[in-house]
Amino acid sequence: MSKMINVSEATSIAIHSLAVIAKFPEKKLNATEIADTTGFSKNHLSKIMQRLVKHGYLKSNRGPQGGFVLRKEAQEIKLLEIYNIIEGEFETEHCFMHTNSCPLEKCMFSDISVKMSKELKNYFENNTIADIIKK
């Protein structure tokens, strides 16, 4: 079954991984530990983690004592920032049919897709990694 609103696996990995790391601030977690905790593929997770390192959200140390730690405080990391890094700029105006030309004069979904997208964007703008680990 298709989902109305879909957050990609890559975005989910990024947000979940940051939350796991934030939950254990005294410990460096490596990709294997994070993958075991979240259930995501270690290979896919590793690629996402390097992206977060590149953008300054994580610090990475190699070796037996290595792992990932947050470079920013969890309350400073908005979910929208992470979404934008992984997906590109959040769009609120889009077509569920993923087409530029609709055969109908007026969208059969009316403005519900815009409302739902704005609601999700608002949630991402107003919540941080710290907020989601509290829930």
OpenMM code with the backbone's topology and positions (N, CA, C; nanometers):
from openmm import Vec3, app, unit

residues = "MET SER LYS MET ILE ASN VAL SER GLU ALA THR SER ILE ALA ILE HIS SER LEU ALA VAL ILE ALA LYS PHE PRO GLU LYS LYS LEU ASN ALA THR GLU ILE ALA ASP THR THR GLY PHE SER LYS ASN HIS LEU SER LYS ILE MET GLN ARG LEU VAL LYS HIS GLY TYR LEU LYS SER ASN ARG GLY PRO GLN GLY GLY PHE VAL LEU ARG LYS GLU ALA GLN GLU ILE LYS LEU LEU GLU ILE TYR ASN ILE ILE GLU GLY GLU PHE GLU THR GLU HIS CYS PHE MET HIS THR ASN SER CYS PRO LEU GLU LYS CYS MET PHE SER ASP ILE SER VAL LYS MET SER LYS GLU LEU LYS ASN TYR PHE GLU ASN ASN THR ILE ALA ASP ILE ILE LYS LYS".split()
positions = [
    Vec3(0.0842, -0.1174, 0.0000),
    Vec3(0.0000, 0.0000, 0.0000),
    Vec3(0.0891, 0.1243, 0.0000),
    Vec3(0.0498, 0.2221, -0.0734),
    Vec3(0.1242, 0.3471, -0.0832),
    Vec3(0.0961, 0.4355, 0.0378),
    Vec3(0.1920, 0.5193, 0.0706),
    Vec3(0.1767, 0.6107, 0.1834),
    Vec3(0.1497, 0.7503, 0.1317),
    Vec3(0.0625, 0.8222, 0.2005),
    Vec3(0.0286, 0.9585, 0.1598),
    Vec3(0.1499, 1.0491, 0.1771),
    Vec3(0.2078, 1.0486, 0.2963),
    Vec3(0.3280, 1.1269, 0.3201),
    Vec3(0.4393, 1.0268, 0.3445),
    Vec3(0.5508, 1.0458, 0.2775),
    Vec3(0.6583, 0.9501, 0.2875),
    Vec3(0.7896, 1.0222, 0.3155),
    Vec3(0.8534, 0.9846, 0.4235),
    Vec3(0.9876, 1.0335, 0.4536),
    Vec3(1.0807, 0.9226, 0.4095),
    Vec3(1.1815, 0.9570, 0.3304),
    Vec3(1.2696, 0.8550, 0.2748),
    Vec3(1.3437, 0.7790, 0.3838),
    Vec3(1.3904, 0.6613, 0.3471),
    Vec3(1.4690, 0.5811, 0.4411),
    Vec3(1.5949, 0.6569, 0.4823),
    Vec3(1.6555, 0.7288, 0.3903),
    Vec3(1.7777, 0.8042, 0.4218),
    Vec3(1.7507, 0.9105, 0.5282),
    Vec3(1.6407, 0.9824, 0.5159),
    Vec3(1.6049, 1.0836, 0.6155),
    Vec3(1.5734, 1.0173, 0.7488),
    Vec3(1.5028, 0.9061, 0.7446),
    Vec3(1.4711, 0.8324, 0.8662),
    Vec3(1.5989, 0.7846, 0.9351),
    Vec3(1.6934, 0.7335, 0.8579),
    Vec3(1.8219, 0.6902, 0.9139),
    Vec3(1.8925, 0.8077, 0.9806),
    Vec3(1.8969, 0.9206, 0.9133),
    Vec3(1.9656, 1.0381, 0.9673),
    Vec3(1.9042, 1.0819, 1.0994),
    Vec3(1.7732, 1.0973, 1.1026),
    Vec3(1.7059, 1.1451, 1.2234),
    Vec3(1.7159, 1.0431, 1.3366),
    Vec3(1.6910, 0.9165, 1.3066),
    Vec3(1.7000, 0.8133, 1.4101),
    Vec3(1.8428, 0.8015, 1.4648),
    Vec3(1.9405, 0.8062, 1.3767),
    Vec3(2.0798, 0.7936, 1.4204),
    Vec3(2.1208, 0.9095, 1.5100),
    Vec3(2.0839, 1.0305, 1.4711),
    Vec3(2.1143, 1.1466, 1.5550),
    Vec3(2.0464, 1.1337, 1.6915),
    Vec3(1.9245, 1.0840, 1.6932),
    Vec3(1.8528, 1.0666, 1.8198),
    Vec3(1.9210, 0.9626, 1.9083),
    Vec3(1.9656, 0.8528, 1.8502),
    Vec3(2.0349, 0.7490, 1.9273),
    Vec3(2.1647, 0.8051, 1.9852),
    Vec3(2.2395, 0.8773, 1.9046),
    Vec3(2.3648, 0.9367, 1.9519),
    Vec3(2.3368, 1.0384, 2.0624),
    Vec3(2.2337, 1.1196, 2.0453),
    Vec3(2.1976, 1.2208, 2.1455),
    Vec3(2.1531, 1.1563, 2.2770),
    Vec3(2.0943, 1.0409, 2.2674),
    Vec3(2.0447, 0.9715, 2.3865),
    Vec3(2.1590, 0.9203, 2.4744),
    Vec3(2.2756, 0.8995, 2.4142),
    Vec3(2.3924, 0.8493, 2.4873),
    Vec3(2.5105, 0.9448, 2.4689),
    Vec3(2.4999, 1.0669, 2.5217),
    Vec3(2.6022, 1.1694, 2.4958),
    Vec3(2.7402, 1.1367, 2.5538),
    Vec3(2.7458, 1.0499, 2.6534),
    Vec3(2.8727, 1.0174, 2.7164),
    Vec3(2.9502, 0.9093, 2.6413),
    Vec3(2.8917, 0.8551, 2.5351),
    Vec3(2.9498, 0.7409, 2.4656),
    Vec3(2.9649, 0.7696, 2.3163),
    Vec3(3.0781, 0.7259, 2.2593),
    Vec3(3.0934, 0.7296, 2.1133),
    Vec3(3.0310, 0.6021, 2.0586),
    Vec3(2.9379, 0.6184, 1.9670),
    Vec3(2.8723, 0.5032, 1.9055),
    Vec3(2.9237, 0.4849, 1.7635),
    Vec3(2.9611, 0.3612, 1.7292),
    Vec3(3.0065, 0.3363, 1.5925),
    Vec3(2.8881, 0.2942, 1.5059),
    Vec3(2.9126, 0.2844, 1.3769),
    Vec3(2.8051, 0.2545, 1.2810),
    Vec3(2.7392, 0.1199, 1.3101),
    Vec3(2.8172, 0.0214, 1.3531),
    Vec3(2.7612, -0.1101, 1.3837),
    Vec3(2.6638, -0.1013, 1.5008),
    Vec3(2.7021, -0.0297, 1.6062),
    Vec3(2.6146, -0.0149, 1.7231),
    Vec3(2.4862, 0.0589, 1.6869),
    Vec3(2.4990, 0.1630, 1.6062),
    Vec3(2.3800, 0.2387, 1.5659),
    Vec3(2.2901, 0.1536, 1.4773),
    Vec3(2.3507, 0.0800, 1.3841),
    Vec3(2.2736, -0.0081, 1.2955),
    Vec3(2.2016, -0.1161, 1.3759),
    Vec3(2.2710, -0.1732, 1.4752),
    Vec3(2.2087, -0.2761, 1.5594),
    Vec3(2.0912, -0.2182, 1.6386),
    Vec3(2.1056, -0.0957, 1.6854),
    Vec3(2.0007, -0.0309, 1.7646),
    Vec3(1.8801, 0.0065, 1.6792),
    Vec3(1.9058, 0.0571, 1.5587),
    Vec3(1.7976, 0.1071, 1.4742),
    Vec3(1.7408, 0.0033, 1.3781),
    Vec3(1.8209, -0.0977, 1.3459),
    Vec3(1.7763, -0.1990, 1.2499),
    Vec3(1.8013, -0.1609, 1.1047),
    Vec3(1.8703, -0.0501, 1.0823),
    Vec3(1.9024, -0.0083, 0.9461),
    Vec3(2.0280, -0.0792, 0.8959),
    Vec3(2.0436, -0.0854, 0.7662),
    Vec3(2.1629, -0.1413, 0.7039),
    Vec3(2.2855, -0.0599, 0.7448),
    Vec3(2.3914, -0.1289, 0.7895),
    Vec3(2.5139, -0.0600, 0.8307),
    Vec3(2.5743, 0.0178, 0.7136),
    Vec3(2.5722, -0.0393, 0.5948),
    Vec3(2.6303, 0.0281, 0.4784),
    Vec3(2.5559, 0.1572, 0.4449),
    Vec3(2.4237, 0.1500, 0.4415),
    Vec3(2.3441, 0.2692, 0.4113),
    Vec3(2.3612, 0.3728, 0.5227),
    Vec3(2.3571, 0.3263, 0.6468),
    Vec3(2.3740, 0.4136, 0.7618),
    Vec3(2.5096, 0.4845, 0.7558),
    Vec3(2.6147, 0.4127, 0.7222),
    Vec3(2.7494, 0.4715, 0.7162),
    Vec3(2.7565, 0.5860, 0.6155),
    Vec3(2.6914, 0.5700, 0.5026),
    Vec3(2.6903, 0.6761, 0.4007),
    Vec3(2.6182, 0.8003, 0.4525),
    Vec3(2.5070, 0.7792, 0.5202),
    Vec3(2.4296, 0.8910, 0.5755),
    Vec3(2.5101, 0.9604, 0.6854),
    Vec3(2.5756, 0.8820, 0.7689),
    Vec3(2.6541, 0.9390, 0.8785),
    Vec3(2.7669, 1.0275, 0.8241),
    Vec3(2.8327, 0.9846, 0.7180),
    Vec3(2.9398, 1.0653, 0.6600),
    Vec3(2.8857, 1.1974, 0.6052),
    Vec3(2.7669, 1.1932, 0.5542),
    Vec3(2.7026, 1.3166, 0.5069),
    Vec3(2.6787, 1.4129, 0.6231),
    Vec3(2.6356, 1.3587, 0.7365),
    Vec3(2.6121, 1.4406, 0.8554),
    Vec3(2.7432, 1.4938, 0.9132),
    Vec3(2.8502, 1.4166, 0.9001),
    Vec3(2.9836, 1.4638, 0.9412),
    Vec3(3.0242, 1.5799, 0.8513),
    Vec3(3.0088, 1.5612, 0.7215),
    Vec3(3.0463, 1.6640, 0.6232),
    Vec3(2.9732, 1.7957, 0.6482),
    Vec3(2.8480, 1.7884, 0.6907),
    Vec3(2.7669, 1.9089, 0.7142),
    Vec3(2.7796, 1.9635, 0.8567),
    Vec3(2.8673, 1.9044, 0.9372),
    Vec3(2.8973, 1.9586, 1.0688),
    Vec3(2.8042, 1.9191, 1.1819),
    Vec3(2.7243, 1.8161, 1.1635),
    Vec3(2.6335, 1.7723, 1.2700),
    Vec3(2.6956, 1.6648, 1.3582),
    Vec3(2.7913, 1.5920, 1.3031),
    Vec3(2.8575, 1.4859, 1.3768),
    Vec3(3.0082, 1.5011, 1.3688),
    Vec3(3.0746, 1.4471, 1.4695),
    Vec3(3.2199, 1.4334, 1.4688),
    Vec3(3.2467, 1.2840, 1.4649),
    Vec3(3.3410, 1.2439, 1.3815),
    Vec3(3.3700, 1.1023, 1.3636),
    Vec3(3.5151, 1.0747, 1.4005),
    Vec3(3.5357, 0.9693, 1.4801),
    Vec3(3.6705, 0.9234, 1.5135),
    Vec3(3.6838, 0.7792, 1.4685),
    Vec3(3.7947, 0.7482, 1.4029),
    Vec3(3.8190, 0.6117, 1.3555),
    Vec3(3.8926, 0.5313, 1.4625),
    Vec3(3.8955, 0.4023, 1.4418),
    Vec3(3.9735, 0.3148, 1.5285),
    Vec3(3.8884, 0.2425, 1.6308),
    Vec3(3.9542, 0.1596, 1.7128),
    Vec3(3.8818, 0.0767, 1.8100),
    Vec3(3.8031, 0.1575, 1.9133),
    Vec3(3.8497, 0.2763, 1.9457),
    Vec3(3.7795, 0.3624, 2.0402),
    Vec3(3.6973, 0.4688, 1.9678),
    Vec3(3.6836, 0.4522, 1.8367),
    Vec3(3.6160, 0.5521, 1.7550),
    Vec3(3.4655, 0.5431, 1.7609),
    Vec3(3.4050, 0.6332, 1.6902),
    Vec3(3.2596, 0.6385, 1.6837),
    Vec3(3.2138, 0.7787, 1.6500),
    Vec3(3.0857, 0.8002, 1.6628),
    Vec3(3.0240, 0.9284, 1.6305),
    Vec3(2.9755, 0.9977, 1.7577),
    Vec3(2.9918, 1.1287, 1.7603),
    Vec3(2.9350, 1.2129, 1.8656),
    Vec3(2.8745, 1.3356, 1.7990),
    Vec3(2.7771, 1.3952, 1.8658),
    Vec3(2.7158, 1.5166, 1.8118),
    Vec3(2.8157, 1.6310, 1.8159),
    Vec3(2.8172, 1.7089, 1.7111),
    Vec3(2.8998, 1.8285, 1.7063),
    Vec3(2.8204, 1.9500, 1.7550),
    Vec3(2.6887, 1.9391, 1.7494),
    Vec3(2.5983, 2.0441, 1.7970),
    Vec3(2.5137, 1.9856, 1.9090),
    Vec3(2.4578, 2.0713, 1.9903),
    Vec3(2.3656, 2.0254, 2.0942),
    Vec3(2.2369, 1.9739, 2.0279),
    Vec3(2.1789, 1.8697, 2.0860),
    Vec3(2.0578, 1.8088, 2.0295),
    Vec3(1.9446, 1.9097, 2.0149),
    Vec3(1.9333, 2.0045, 2.1070),
    Vec3(1.8261, 2.1043, 2.0998),
    Vec3(1.8513, 2.2089, 1.9916),
    Vec3(1.9713, 2.2100, 1.9338),
    Vec3(2.0031, 2.3034, 1.8254),
    Vec3(1.9817, 2.2430, 1.6869),
    Vec3(1.9554, 2.1135, 1.6812),
    Vec3(1.9424, 2.0455, 1.5516),
    Vec3(1.7949, 2.0298, 1.5165),
    Vec3(1.7471, 2.1159, 1.4284),
    Vec3(1.6080, 2.1084, 1.3833),
    Vec3(1.5926, 1.9942, 1.2817),
    Vec3(1.4820, 1.9249, 1.2903),
    Vec3(1.4558, 1.8147, 1.1977),
    Vec3(1.4534, 1.8625, 1.0534),
    Vec3(1.4072, 1.9853, 1.0306),
    Vec3(1.4023, 2.0384, 0.8942),
    Vec3(1.5421, 2.0519, 0.8345),
    Vec3(1.6409, 2.0894, 0.9159),
    Vec3(1.7784, 2.0997, 0.8666),
    Vec3(1.8255, 1.9636, 0.8152),
    Vec3(1.7957, 1.8596, 0.8908),
    Vec3(1.8388, 1.7244, 0.8530),
    Vec3(1.7645, 1.6794, 0.7272),
    Vec3(1.6353, 1.7052, 0.7226),
    Vec3(1.5571, 1.6719, 0.6031),
    Vec3(1.6179, 1.7391, 0.4803),
    Vec3(1.6470, 1.8680, 0.4910),
    Vec3(1.7008, 1.9430, 0.3770),
    Vec3(1.8370, 1.8926, 0.3327),
    Vec3(1.9199, 1.8484, 0.4247),
    Vec3(2.0509, 1.7933, 0.3890),
    Vec3(2.0340, 1.6659, 0.3073),
    Vec3(1.9418, 1.5829, 0.3485),
    Vec3(1.9244, 1.4526, 0.2840),
    Vec3(1.8401, 1.4625, 0.1567),
    Vec3(1.7307, 1.5354, 0.1623),
    Vec3(1.6344, 1.5381, 0.0519),
    Vec3(1.6460, 1.6588, -0.0404),
    Vec3(1.7097, 1.7631, 0.0071),
    Vec3(1.7039, 1.8901, -0.0646),
    Vec3(1.5940, 1.9734, -0.0017),
    Vec3(1.5758, 2.0930, -0.0505),
    Vec3(1.4789, 2.1869, 0.0082),
    Vec3(1.3387, 2.1264, 0.0137),
    Vec3(1.2746, 2.1389, 0.1283),
    Vec3(1.1394, 2.0865, 0.1502),
    Vec3(1.0414, 2.1611, 0.0604),
    Vec3(0.9620, 2.0881, -0.0149),
    Vec3(0.8621, 2.1488, -0.1032),
    Vec3(0.7226, 2.1273, -0.0455),
    Vec3(0.6443, 2.2331, -0.0438),
    Vec3(0.5063, 2.2185, 0.0032),
    Vec3(0.4074, 2.2151, -0.1129),
    Vec3(0.4496, 2.2595, -0.2277),
    Vec3(0.3632, 2.2572, -0.3470),
    Vec3(0.4092, 2.1422, -0.4358),
    Vec3(0.3309, 2.0345, -0.4366),
    Vec3(0.3674, 1.9217, -0.5210),
    Vec3(0.2430, 1.8426, -0.5604),
    Vec3(0.2614, 1.7609, -0.6598),
    Vec3(0.1521, 1.6782, -0.7108),
    Vec3(0.1758, 1.5325, -0.6705),
    Vec3(0.0730, 1.4668, -0.6187),
    Vec3(0.0854, 1.3264, -0.5821),
    Vec3(0.1115, 1.2380, -0.7042),
    Vec3(0.0733, 1.2884, -0.8212),
    Vec3(0.0921, 1.2100, -0.9430),
    Vec3(0.2326, 1.2275, -0.9994),
    Vec3(0.3111, 1.3161, -0.9407),
    Vec3(0.4484, 1.3421, -0.9843),
    Vec3(0.4551, 1.3760, -1.1331),
    Vec3(0.3684, 1.4671, -1.1729),
    Vec3(0.3641, 1.5089, -1.3124),
    Vec3(0.3480, 1.6604, -1.3196),
    Vec3(0.3888, 1.7174, -1.4296),
    Vec3(0.3761, 1.8615, -1.4474),
    Vec3(0.2457, 1.9005, -1.5162),
    Vec3(0.1778, 1.8029, -1.5767),
    Vec3(0.0524, 1.8354, -1.6443),
    Vec3(-0.0574, 1.7401, -1.5984),
    Vec3(-0.1601, 1.7984, -1.5404),
    Vec3(-0.2722, 1.7199, -1.4899),
    Vec3(-0.3821, 1.7149, -1.5952),
    Vec3(-0.4434, 1.5987, -1.6134),
    Vec3(-0.5517, 1.5893, -1.7114),
    Vec3(-0.6815, 1.6533, -1.6621),
    Vec3(-0.6873, 1.6894, -1.5352),
    Vec3(-0.8076, 1.7491, -1.4775),
    Vec3(-0.7914, 1.9003, -1.4660),
    Vec3(-0.9030, 1.9702, -1.4723),
    Vec3(-0.8992, 2.1162, -1.4591),
    Vec3(-0.8619, 2.1583, -1.3176),
    Vec3(-0.9128, 2.0855, -1.2208),
    Vec3(-0.8843, 2.1153, -1.0812),
    Vec3(-0.8360, 1.9860, -1.0156),
    Vec3(-0.7368, 1.9966, -0.9315),
    Vec3(-0.6795, 1.8785, -0.8671),
    Vec3(-0.7861, 1.8037, -0.7875),
    Vec3(-0.7903, 1.6737, -0.8062),
    Vec3(-0.8892, 1.5926, -0.7354),
    Vec3(-0.8624, 1.5870, -0.5851),
    Vec3(-0.7384, 1.6193, -0.5439),
    Vec3(-0.7044, 1.6214, -0.4015),
    Vec3(-0.7239, 1.7594, -0.3413),
    Vec3(-0.7734, 1.8532, -0.4244),
    Vec3(-0.7941, 1.9908, -0.3811),
    Vec3(-0.6634, 2.0442, -0.3248),
    Vec3(-0.6676, 2.1029, -0.2072),
    Vec3(-0.5444, 2.1574, -0.1504),
    Vec3(-0.4945, 2.0737, -0.0322),
    Vec3(-0.5454, 1.9515, -0.0181),
    Vec3(-0.5061, 1.8676, 0.0956),
    Vec3(-0.3568, 1.8354, 0.0937),
    Vec3(-0.2992, 1.8146, -0.0246),
    Vec3(-0.1561, 1.7826, -0.0300),
    Vec3(-0.0722, 1.8997, 0.0188),
    Vec3(-0.1129, 2.0205, -0.0145),
    Vec3(-0.0405, 2.1394, 0.0308),
    Vec3(-0.0551, 2.1537, 0.1822),
    Vec3(-0.1777, 2.1338, 0.2332),
    Vec3(-0.2005, 2.1434, 0.3777),
    Vec3(-0.1165, 2.0407, 0.4536),
    Vec3(-0.1143, 1.9171, 0.4052),
    Vec3(-0.0392, 1.8115, 0.4723),
    Vec3(0.1106, 1.8396, 0.4669),
    Vec3(0.1577, 1.8861, 0.3536),
    Vec3(0.2996, 1.9176, 0.3399),
    Vec3(0.3395, 2.0327, 0.4313),
    Vec3(0.2543, 2.1345, 0.4393),
    Vec3(0.2839, 2.2475, 0.5283),
    Vec3(0.2841, 2.2032, 0.6739),
    Vec3(0.1928, 2.1150, 0.7085),
    Vec3(0.1871, 2.0623, 0.8460),
    Vec3(0.3151, 1.9852, 0.8796),
    Vec3(0.3599, 1.9011, 0.7881),
    Vec3(0.4827, 1.8245, 0.8102),
    Vec3(0.6035, 1.9181, 0.8179),
    Vec3(0.6094, 2.0150, 0.7297),
    Vec3(0.7197, 2.1113, 0.7325),
    Vec3(0.7189, 2.1884, 0.8643),
    Vec3(0.6022, 2.2286, 0.9092),
    Vec3(0.5892, 2.2989, 1.0366),
    Vec3(0.6410, 2.2115, 1.1518),
    Vec3(0.6060, 2.0839, 1.1504),
    Vec3(0.6545, 1.9906, 1.2531),
    Vec3(0.8076, 1.9834, 1.2497),
    Vec3(0.8635, 1.9680, 1.1302),
    Vec3(1.0093, 1.9601, 1.1159),
    Vec3(1.0777, 2.0905, 1.1570),
    Vec3(1.0149, 2.2041, 1.1298),
    Vec3(1.0722, 2.3342, 1.1667),
    Vec3(1.0711, 2.3565, 1.3175),
    Vec3(0.9698, 2.3034, 1.3847),
    Vec3(0.9495, 2.3324, 1.5261),
    Vec3(0.9938, 2.2214, 1.6207),
    Vec3(1.0566, 2.1173, 1.5688),
    Vec3(1.1055, 2.0089, 1.6527),
    Vec3(1.2525, 1.9833, 1.6272),
    Vec3(1.3197, 1.9479, 1.7345),
    Vec3(1.4630, 1.9209, 1.7283),
    Vec3(1.4890, 1.7749, 1.7647),
    Vec3(1.6145, 1.7357, 1.7531),
    Vec3(1.6533, 1.6010, 1.7961),
    Vec3(1.6224, 1.5838, 1.9447),
    Vec3(1.6473, 1.6865, 2.0240),
    Vec3(1.6164, 1.6784, 2.1678),
    Vec3(1.4676, 1.6550, 2.1908),
    Vec3(1.3827, 1.7170, 2.1123),
    Vec3(1.2371, 1.6988, 2.1266),
    Vec3(1.1966, 1.5547, 2.1011),
    Vec3(1.2543, 1.4926, 2.0005),
    Vec3(1.2091, 1.3568, 1.9679),
    Vec3(1.2628, 1.2528, 2.0653),
    Vec3(1.3753, 1.2794, 2.1313),
    Vec3(1.4213, 1.1804, 2.2299),
    Vec3(1.3448, 1.1938, 2.3617),
    Vec3(1.2779, 1.3066, 2.3812),
    Vec3(1.1940, 1.3242, 2.5005),
    Vec3(1.0632, 1.2493, 2.4886),
    Vec3(1.0151, 1.2296, 2.3633),
    Vec3(0.8825, 1.1709, 2.3403),
    Vec3(0.8812, 1.0215, 2.3650),
] * unit.nanometer
topology = app.Topology()
chain = topology.addChain("A")
for resn in residues:
    res = topology.addResidue(resn, chain)
    for name in ("N", "CA", "C"):
        topology.addAtom(name, app.Element.getBySymbol(name[0]), res)
